[in-house]
Amino acid sequence: MLDFHITHHAETRKQQRGFRNADIDLLLTLGEPYGCDGYRVSHRTARNEIGRLKAQIQQIERLAGSIAVVCEGSVVTVHHGENNKSNSRRRRGESRNGK
């Protein structure tokens, strides 16, 4: 949780209203100032964040199995992983002919 102390009152209300600590973290992270001392996640902010996360999910799905080879702090090459069988052979140091 962020650097906020939850008062006894807030803890009680949180439980009564079905909020989790992670919900409060997100409210405080994404929220815009509301009133003199509150934070509110607007519907626009929620839509924008959901869109950003959906795009990130698509990127993760696209990259599943991909490999970036790094040597001495430099990316040497990147490639789409092959099938799981050839990837497991590569991790064990075997070639296609089993050696």
JOBEL-V844257 format. One record per residue. N is the residue number from 1. RES is the residue in one letter. SS is DSSP state (~ for helix, > for strand, _ for the rest). OMEGA is omega in whole degrees, 0 to 359 (none if undefined). Layout:
# JOBEL-V844257
N:RES:SS:OMEGA + N:RES:SS:OMEGA
This chain:
# JOBEL-V844257
1:M:_:180 + 2:L:_:185 + 3:D:_:177 + 4:F:_:175 + 5:H:_:177 + 6:I:_:179 + 7:T:_:177 + 8:H:~:179 + 9:H:~:181 + 10:A:~:178 + 11:E:~:178 + 12:T:~:180 + 13:R:~:178 + 14:K:~:180 + 15:Q:~:180 + 16:Q:~:188 + 17:R:_:174 + 18:G:_:176 + 19:F:_:175 + 20:R:_:177 + 21:N:~:180 + 22:A:~:177 + 23:D:~:180 + 24:I:~:176 + 25:D:~:181 + 26:L:~:176 + 27:L:~:182 + 28:L:~:180 + 29:T:~:184 + 30:L:~:188 + 31:G:_:175 + 32:E:>:179 + 33:P:>:182 + 34:Y:>:185 + 35:G:_:182 + 36:C:_:185 + 37:D:_:181 + 38:G:>:176 + 39:Y:>:183 + 40:R:>:174 + 41:V:_:181 + 42:S:_:177 + 43:H:~:178 + 44:R:~:178 + 45:T:~:179 + 46:A:~:179 + 47:R:~:180 + 48:N:~:181 + 49:E:~:177 + 50:I:~:177 + 51:G:~:179 + 52:R:~:181 + 53:L:~:177 + 54:K:~:178 + 55:A:~:179 + 56:Q:~:177 + 57:I:~:178 + 58:Q:~:179 + 59:Q:~:179 + 60:I:~:178 + 61:E:~:180 + 62:R:~:184 + 63:L:~:182 + 64:A:_:180 + 65:G:_:181 + 66:S:_:185 + 67:I:>:170 + 68:A:>:180 + 69:V:>:183 + 70:V:>:177 + 71:C:>:178 + 72:E:_:175 + 73:G:_:179 + 74:S:>:173 + 75:V:>:184 + 76:V:>:179 + 77:T:>:174 + 78:V:>:176 + 79:H:>:174 + 80:H:_:178 + 81:G:_:176 + 82:E:_:179 + 83:N:_:184 + 84:N:~:181 + 85:K:~:181 + 86:S:~:177 + 87:N:~:180 + 88:S:~:176 + 89:R:~:182 + 90:R:~:180 + 91:R:~:179 + 92:R:~:178 + 93:G:_:180 + 94:E:_:174 + 95:S:_:182 + 96:R:_:182 + 97:N:_:174 + 98:G:_:181 + 99:K:_:none
